[in-house]
Amino acid sequence: MLARVHNDLDPEYTDRKLRRWTFDRGASAAFLLAAAGVVLNAILVATWISQGFALDQIYHPVVFGLLLVVLGFQTFAFTLLLTIVAPKR
């Protein structure tokens, strides 16, 4: 998608993607994803501290929380790159 927008061979496609993926929308989505992941990971940290820095069992939602943090970063990076490579109009 980045290459298609950067080369602007199909202006209709480029306009449609740039209308859908604005920087504000992408940054907001990235923040929401990362914030949800941090909340899930904060639960584990609170449990870990309350148990004297030892975990008795694996807390599986933390894996999903880490995934959300990574997806938030990737979404922000993609949005930033899309804004950079978009043709100036």
C-alpha positions, -999 to +999 in steps of 0.1 A: +000+000+000+028+024+008+044+019-026+011+024-044+004+056-025+040+069-030+040+062-068+005+076-072-002+055-103-039+053-095-049+087-081-084+075-071-068+047-050-044+071-034-071+096-025-093+069-010-065+056+012-054+090+023-090+099+032-093+067+053-059+067+069-054+102+082-026+108+107-051+116+135-070+084+130-039+063+128-023+079+159-056+075+178-059+039+169-023+033+178-028+050+212-059+029+219-042-004+210-011+004+231-031+017+260-052-015+261-020-035+261-005-015+289-036-019+310-035-057+306+002-057+314-003-034+344-026-060+359+003-085+358+027-060+373+003-053+402-002-090+408+036-096+406+043-068+432+015-080+455+029-115+455+064-104+466+079-102+431+071-139+424+045-153+400+027-185+410+011-190+376+012-176+341-012-148+334-022-155+297-038-121+289-003-105+292+007-122+259-023-105+243-014-072+260+021-074+245+006-081+211-016-050+215+014-028+224+033-041+193+003-036+171+000+000+185+036+007+176+032-008+141+001+012+135+017+044+145+048+037+124+027+028+093+006+059+097+038+080+100+053+064+069+021+068+050+020+105+058+057+109+047+053+091+014+020+106+004+022+128-026+018+165-018-014+180-033 
